[in-house]
Amino acid sequence: MTRPVAHLASLDLNLLVALRELLRERSVTRAAERLGVTQPAASAALSRLRRHFGDELLVRDKGCYQLSALAAQLAEQAEVVCAATERLFAASTDFDPATSEREFTLVMADYTIGVMGELLSQLLHQAAPRARLHVKLVRESLRAEYSDAIQFVDGLVAPPTHGFTLPSTRSAELFTDRWVCLISARHPVLDAGPLRLADLTRLPWVAPYYAAQPSPSGAPIMRQLALLGIQPRIAVRVESYLAVPHFIAGTDRIALMQERLAARLVGRADLRVMECPGEPEPITEALWWHRRYEDDTAHAWLRRLIVEAARQL
């Protein structure tokens, strides 16, 4: 049982930071500058990393370096582990937001950013001007990707339906919302009055985060369409909520959109927001975090800040 600990103790953890910078920069020279070491020292670190992983990691192609297949996998892991390590050693019972330079990592959809990102940014800047924020955008595989990795980020904003209600997680409700329909201002369906479920069935859809096959961790749009009994004809799949209007304007397509986000589009003359027929499920956005951060003073401060930003909406 002691072998993993012994193996970890034998590693030079400085290589972890070197790995992150080398994969970020894809350049020994720039990585050396970021690390504050000489170029030969950075080159030596790359050689040690190559021996350790049995892989080139950085492959020269047309005069510049590209990530190998293994390096592309390691890049995200290196970011997560370095951020978690920084938080671990930054943890303290004494936390002064006015002077802290701690980096906080949050995972959220661009919908959440569109709704409360600006306000959260302003509150953070006012209270902790030297603190840093790393915002990671969610992907289609939200639950699969973060059900374990949530312990390596400060928080994740997602609906409870995404399945993060686990013994190791804690949560706080942030805000509620509801689904509306988004169509082009010149859409022929406008001449027929309110939208009907039959319209939703026959029209082509723009679907953010729509997976080809339904799953328990499917995107909210999939859940809502299933609740409405709709088998959509998907015209555009896009990994973004903010991109949806660009694929609606001037077409006969339709999309579901969160009302708070749709409200920011009222100034666009080429779009119309309409009531969604049927009974779509209300939206609840919550902040999720791992229980290991419960007693972290800085983390508790961040949680209060995020909840306050949501309250001010």
Contacts in CASP RR format, 6 or more apart in sequence:
PFRMAT RR
TARGET T0000
AUTHOR 0000-0000-0000
METHOD contacts of the structure
MODEL  1
MTRPVAHLASLDLNLLVALRELLRERSVTRAAERLGVTQPAASAALSRLR
RHFGDELLVRDKGCYQLSALAAQLAEQAEVVCAATERLFAASTDFDPATS
EREFTLVMADYTIGVMGELLSQLLHQAAPRARLHVKLVRESLRAEYSDAI
QFVDGLVAPPTHGFTLPSTRSAELFTDRWVCLISARHPVLDAGPLRLADL
TRLPWVAPYYAAQPSPSGAPIMRQLALLGIQPRIAVRVESYLAVPHFIAG
TDRIALMQERLAARLVGRADLRVMECPGEPEPITEALWWHRRYEDDTAHA
WLRRLIVEAARQL
12 48 0 8 1.000
13 85 0 8 1.000
14 45 0 8 1.000
15 45 0 8 1.000
15 48 0 8 1.000
15 49 0 8 1.000
15 52 0 8 1.000
16 78 0 8 1.000
16 81 0 8 1.000
16 82 0 8 1.000
16 85 0 8 1.000
17 35 0 8 1.000
17 82 0 8 1.000
18 31 0 8 1.000
18 35 0 8 1.000
18 42 0 8 1.000
18 45 0 8 1.000
18 46 0 8 1.000
18 49 0 8 1.000
19 49 0 8 1.000
19 74 0 8 1.000
19 78 0 8 1.000
20 75 0 8 1.000
20 78 0 8 1.000
20 79 0 8 1.000
20 82 0 8 1.000
21 31 0 8 1.000
21 34 0 8 1.000
21 35 0 8 1.000
22 28 0 8 1.000
22 31 0 8 1.000
22 42 0 8 1.000
22 45 0 8 1.000
22 46 0 8 1.000
22 49 0 8 1.000
22 57 0 8 1.000
22 58 0 8 1.000
23 57 0 8 1.000
23 58 0 8 1.000
23 67 0 8 1.000
23 71 0 8 1.000
23 74 0 8 1.000
23 75 0 8 1.000
23 78 0 8 1.000
24 31 0 8 1.000
24 34 0 8 1.000
24 75 0 8 1.000
25 31 0 8 1.000
25 34 0 8 1.000
26 58 0 8 1.000
26 64 0 8 1.000
26 65 0 8 1.000
26 66 0 8 1.000
26 67 0 8 1.000
27 64 0 8 1.000
27 65 0 8 1.000
28 39 0 8 1.000
28 42 0 8 1.000
28 43 0 8 1.000
28 46 0 8 1.000
28 58 0 8 1.000
29 39 0 8 1.000
29 42 0 8 1.000
31 42 0 8 1.000
32 38 0 8 1.000
32 39 0 8 1.000
32 41 0 8 1.000
32 42 0 8 1.000
35 41 0 8 1.000
35 42 0 8 1.000
37 45 0 8 1.000
46 57 0 8 1.000
46 58 0 8 1.000
49 57 0 8 1.000
50 56 0 8 1.000
50 57 0 8 1.000
53 70 0 8 1.000
53 74 0 8 1.000
55 68 0 8 1.000
55 70 0 8 1.000
55 71 0 8 1.000
56 68 0 8 1.000
57 67 0 8 1.000
57 68 0 8 1.000
57 70 0 8 1.000
57 71 0 8 1.000
57 74 0 8 1.000
58 65 0 8 1.000
58 66 0 8 1.000
58 67 0 8 1.000
58 68 0 8 1.000
58 71 0 8 1.000
59 65 0 8 1.000
59 66 0 8 1.000
59 67 0 8 1.000
59 68 0 8 1.000
60 66 0 8 1.000
67 75 0 8 1.000
80 149 0 8 1.000
80 152 0 8 1.000
80 153 0 8 1.000
81 152 0 8 1.000
83 103 0 8 1.000
83 105 0 8 1.000
83 134 0 8 1.000
83 152 0 8 1.000
83 153 0 8 1.000
84 151 0 8 1.000
84 152 0 8 1.000
86 102 0 8 1.000
86 103 0 8 1.000
87 102 0 8 1.000
87 103 0 8 1.000
87 154 0 8 1.000
87 296 0 8 1.000
87 299 0 8 1.000
90 102 0 8 1.000
90 298 0 8 1.000
91 296 0 8 1.000
91 297 0 8 1.000
91 298 0 8 1.000
92 297 0 8 1.000
92 298 0 8 1.000
93 297 0 8 1.000
94 297 0 8 1.000
95 297 0 8 1.000
95 298 0 8 1.000
95 301 0 8 1.000
97 127 0 8 1.000
97 128 0 8 1.000
97 131 0 8 1.000
97 298 0 8 1.000
97 301 0 8 1.000
98 127 0 8 1.000
98 128 0 8 1.000
98 129 0 8 1.000
99 130 0 8 1.000
100 128 0 8 1.000
100 130 0 8 1.000
100 131 0 8 1.000
100 298 0 8 1.000
101 130 0 8 1.000
101 131 0 8 1.000
101 132 0 8 1.000
102 131 0 8 1.000
102 132 0 8 1.000
102 298 0 8 1.000
103 131 0 8 1.000
103 132 0 8 1.000
103 133 0 8 1.000
103 134 0 8 1.000
104 131 0 8 1.000
104 132 0 8 1.000
104 133 0 8 1.000
104 134 0 8 1.000
104 154 0 8 1.000
104 298 0 8 1.000
104 302 0 8 1.000
105 133 0 8 1.000
105 134 0 8 1.000
105 135 0 8 1.000
105 136 0 8 1.000
105 152 0 8 1.000
105 153 0 8 1.000
105 154 0 8 1.000
105 155 0 8 1.000
106 133 0 8 1.000
106 134 0 8 1.000
106 135 0 8 1.000
106 136 0 8 1.000
106 153 0 8 1.000
106 154 0 8 1.000
106 155 0 8 1.000
106 156 0 8 1.000
106 157 0 8 1.000
106 306 0 8 1.000
107 135 0 8 1.000
107 136 0 8 1.000
107 137 0 8 1.000
107 138 0 8 1.000
107 146 0 8 1.000
107 153 0 8 1.000
107 155 0 8 1.000
107 156 0 8 1.000
107 157 0 8 1.000
108 135 0 8 1.000
108 136 0 8 1.000
108 137 0 8 1.000
108 138 0 8 1.000
108 156 0 8 1.000
108 157 0 8 1.000
108 158 0 8 1.000
109 137 0 8 1.000
109 138 0 8 1.000
109 157 0 8 1.000
109 158 0 8 1.000
109 209 0 8 1.000
109 241 0 8 1.000
110 137 0 8 1.000
110 240 0 8 1.000
110 241 0 8 1.000
110 242 0 8 1.000
111 241 0 8 1.000
111 242 0 8 1.000
111 258 0 8 1.000
111 261 0 8 1.000
112 157 0 8 1.000
112 285 0 8 1.000
113 135 0 8 1.000
113 242 0 8 1.000
114 242 0 8 1.000
114 261 0 8 1.000
114 264 0 8 1.000
115 175 0 8 1.000
115 177 0 8 1.000
115 258 0 8 1.000
115 260 0 8 1.000
115 261 0 8 1.000
115 313 0 8 1.000
116 174 0 8 1.000
116 175 0 8 1.000
116 309 0 8 1.000
116 310 0 8 1.000
116 313 0 8 1.000
117 309 0 8 1.000
119 309 0 8 1.000
119 312 0 8 1.000
119 313 0 8 1.000
120 305 0 8 1.000
120 306 0 8 1.000
120 309 0 8 1.000
121 133 0 8 1.000
123 305 0 8 1.000
123 308 0 8 1.000
123 309 0 8 1.000
124 131 0 8 1.000
124 133 0 8 1.000
124 305 0 8 1.000
127 305 0 8 1.000
136 153 0 8 1.000
138 156 0 8 1.000
138 158 0 8 1.000
138 209 0 8 1.000
139 145 0 8 1.000
139 209 0 8 1.000
139 239 0 8 1.000
140 209 0 8 1.000
140 211 0 8 1.000
140 218 0 8 1.000
140 219 0 8 1.000
140 239 0 8 1.000
141 217 0 8 1.000
142 158 0 8 1.000
142 162 0 8 1.000
142 217 0 8 1.000
142 218 0 8 1.000
143 162 0 8 1.000
143 163 0 8 1.000
143 164 0 8 1.000
143 216 0 8 1.000
143 217 0 8 1.000
143 218 0 8 1.000
144 217 0 8 1.000
146 153 0 8 1.000
146 156 0 8 1.000
146 164 0 8 1.000
147 163 0 8 1.000
147 164 0 8 1.000
147 166 0 8 1.000
150 156 0 8 1.000
150 164 0 8 1.000
150 169 0 8 1.000
150 288 0 8 1.000
150 289 0 8 1.000
150 290 0 8 1.000
151 168 0 8 1.000
151 290 0 8 1.000
151 292 0 8 1.000
154 289 0 8 1.000
154 293 0 8 1.000
154 299 0 8 1.000
154 302 0 8 1.000
155 287 0 8 1.000
155 288 0 8 1.000
155 289 0 8 1.000
156 164 0 8 1.000
156 287 0 8 1.000
156 288 0 8 1.000
156 289 0 8 1.000
157 174 0 8 1.000
157 285 0 8 1.000
157 286 0 8 1.000
157 287 0 8 1.000
157 288 0 8 1.000
158 164 0 8 1.000
158 285 0 8 1.000
158 286 0 8 1.000
158 288 0 8 1.000
159 220 0 8 1.000
159 283 0 8 1.000
159 284 0 8 1.000
159 285 0 8 1.000
159 286 0 8 1.000
160 171 0 8 1.000
160 284 0 8 1.000
160 286 0 8 1.000
161 220 0 8 1.000
161 223 0 8 1.000
162 217 0 8 1.000
163 216 0 8 1.000
163 217 0 8 1.000
164 171 0 8 1.000
164 288 0 8 1.000
165 171 0 8 1.000
168 290 0 8 1.000
168 291 0 8 1.000
169 288 0 8 1.000
169 289 0 8 1.000
169 290 0 8 1.000
169 291 0 8 1.000
170 288 0 8 1.000
170 289 0 8 1.000
170 290 0 8 1.000
170 291 0 8 1.000
170 294 0 8 1.000
171 286 0 8 1.000
171 287 0 8 1.000
171 288 0 8 1.000
171 289 0 8 1.000
172 286 0 8 1.000
172 287 0 8 1.000
172 303 0 8 1.000
172 306 0 8 1.000
172 307 0 8 1.000
173 284 0 8 1.000
173 285 0 8 1.000
173 286 0 8 1.000
174 285 0 8 1.000
174 286 0 8 1.000
174 287 0 8 1.000
174 306 0 8 1.000
174 307 0 8 1.000
174 310 0 8 1.000
175 260 0 8 1.000
175 284 0 8 1.000
175 285 0 8 1.000
175 310 0 8 1.000
175 313 0 8 1.000
176 282 0 8 1.000
176 283 0 8 1.000
176 284 0 8 1.000
176 285 0 8 1.000
177 258 0 8 1.000
177 259 0 8 1.000
177 260 0 8 1.000
177 282 0 8 1.000
177 283 0 8 1.000
177 284 0 8 1.000
177 285 0 8 1.000
178 258 0 8 1.000
178 259 0 8 1.000
178 280 0 8 1.000
178 282 0 8 1.000
178 283 0 8 1.000
179 224 0 8 1.000
179 256 0 8 1.000
179 257 0 8 1.000
179 258 0 8 1.000
179 259 0 8 1.000
179 276 0 8 1.000
179 280 0 8 1.000
179 281 0 8 1.000
179 283 0 8 1.000
180 256 0 8 1.000
180 257 0 8 1.000
180 258 0 8 1.000
180 259 0 8 1.000
180 262 0 8 1.000
180 273 0 8 1.000
180 274 0 8 1.000
180 275 0 8 1.000
180 276 0 8 1.000
181 195 0 8 1.000
181 200 0 8 1.000
181 254 0 8 1.000
181 255 0 8 1.000
181 256 0 8 1.000
181 257 0 8 1.000
181 273 0 8 1.000
181 274 0 8 1.000
181 275 0 8 1.000
181 276 0 8 1.000
182 244 0 8 1.000
182 245 0 8 1.000
182 248 0 8 1.000
182 254 0 8 1.000
182 255 0 8 1.000
182 256 0 8 1.000
182 257 0 8 1.000
182 262 0 8 1.000
182 265 0 8 1.000
182 271 0 8 1.000
182 272 0 8 1.000
182 273 0 8 1.000
182 274 0 8 1.000
183 189 0 8 1.000
183 190 0 8 1.000
183 248 0 8 1.000
183 253 0 8 1.000
183 254 0 8 1.000
183 255 0 8 1.000
183 271 0 8 1.000
183 272 0 8 1.000
183 274 0 8 1.000
184 248 0 8 1.000
184 249 0 8 1.000
184 250 0 8 1.000
184 251 0 8 1.000
184 252 0 8 1.000
184 253 0 8 1.000
184 270 0 8 1.000
184 271 0 8 1.000
184 272 0 8 1.000
185 249 0 8 1.000
185 269 0 8 1.000
185 270 0 8 1.000
185 271 0 8 1.000
185 272 0 8 1.000
186 250 0 8 1.000
186 270 0 8 1.000
187 252 0 8 1.000
187 254 0 8 1.000
187 272 0 8 1.000
188 252 0 8 1.000
189 195 0 8 1.000
189 199 0 8 1.000
189 203 0 8 1.000
190 272 0 8 1.000
192 199 0 8 1.000
194 274 0 8 1.000
194 275 0 8 1.000
194 277 0 8 1.000
195 274 0 8 1.000
195 275 0 8 1.000
195 276 0 8 1.000
195 277 0 8 1.000
196 277 0 8 1.000
197 228 0 8 1.000
197 229 0 8 1.000
197 230 0 8 1.000
197 277 0 8 1.000
197 278 0 8 1.000
199 254 0 8 1.000
199 277 0 8 1.000
200 228 0 8 1.000
200 230 0 8 1.000
200 232 0 8 1.000
200 254 0 8 1.000
200 277 0 8 1.000
201 230 0 8 1.000
201 231 0 8 1.000
201 232 0 8 1.000
202 233 0 8 1.000
203 233 0 8 1.000
203 252 0 8 1.000
203 253 0 8 1.000
203 254 0 8 1.000
204 233 0 8 1.000
204 234 0 8 1.000
204 235 0 8 1.000
204 251 0 8 1.000
204 252 0 8 1.000
204 253 0 8 1.000
204 254 0 8 1.000
205 232 0 8 1.000
205 233 0 8 1.000
205 234 0 8 1.000
205 235 0 8 1.000
205 236 0 8 1.000
205 253 0 8 1.000
205 254 0 8 1.000
205 255 0 8 1.000
206 235 0 8 1.000
206 236 0 8 1.000
206 238 0 8 1.000
206 244 0 8 1.000
206 247 0 8 1.000
206 248 0 8 1.000
206 253 0 8 1.000
206 254 0 8 1.000
206 255 0 8 1.000
207 219 0 8 1.000
207 221 0 8 1.000
207 222 0 8 1.000
207 232 0 8 1.000
207 234 0 8 1.000
207 236 0 8 1.000
207 237 0 8 1.000
207 238 0 8 1.000
207 255 0 8 1.000
208 219 0 8 1.000
208 221 0 8 1.000
208 237 0 8 1.000
208 238 0 8 1.000
208 239 0 8 1.000
208 240 0 8 1.000
208 241 0 8 1.000
208 243 0 8 1.000
208 244 0 8 1.000
208 255 0 8 1.000
209 218 0 8 1.000
209 219 0 8 1.000
209 220 0 8 1.000
209 221 0 8 1.000
209 239 0 8 1.000
210 219 0 8 1.000
210 221 0 8 1.000
210 222 0 8 1.000
210 234 0 8 1.000
210 237 0 8 1.000
211 218 0 8 1.000
211 219 0 8 1.000
211 222 0 8 1.000
214 222 0 8 1.000
214 226 0 8 1.000
220 283 0 8 1.000
221 256 0 8 1.000
223 281 0 8 1.000
224 256 0 8 1.000
224 280 0 8 1.000
224 281 0 8 1.000
225 231 0 8 1.000
225 232 0 8 1.000
225 256 0 8 1.000
227 279 0 8 1.000
227 280 0 8 1.000
227 281 0 8 1.000
228 277 0 8 1.000
228 278 0 8 1.000
228 279 0 8 1.000
228 280 0 8 1.000
235 247 0 8 1.000
235 251 0 8 1.000
235 253 0 8 1.000
236 247 0 8 1.000
236 253 0 8 1.000
238 244 0 8 1.000
238 247 0 8 1.000
241 257 0 8 1.000
241 258 0 8 1.000
241 261 0 8 1.000
242 261 0 8 1.000
244 255 0 8 1.000
244 257 0 8 1.000
245 265 0 8 1.000
245 268 0 8 1.000
245 271 0 8 1.000
247 253 0 8 1.000
247 255 0 8 1.000
248 254 0 8 1.000
248 255 0 8 1.000
248 271 0 8 1.000
249 268 0 8 1.000
249 270 0 8 1.000
249 271 0 8 1.000
250 270 0 8 1.000
256 276 0 8 1.000
256 280 0 8 1.000
257 273 0 8 1.000
258 283 0 8 1.000
259 273 0 8 1.000
260 313 0 8 1.000
262 273 0 8 1.000
263 273 0 8 1.000
265 271 0 8 1.000
265 273 0 8 1.000
266 273 0 8 1.000
285 310 0 8 1.000
287 303 0 8 1.000
287 306 0 8 1.000
287 307 0 8 1.000
289 299 0 8 1.000
289 303 0 8 1.000
293 299 0 8 1.000
293 300 0 8 1.000
294 300 0 8 1.000
END
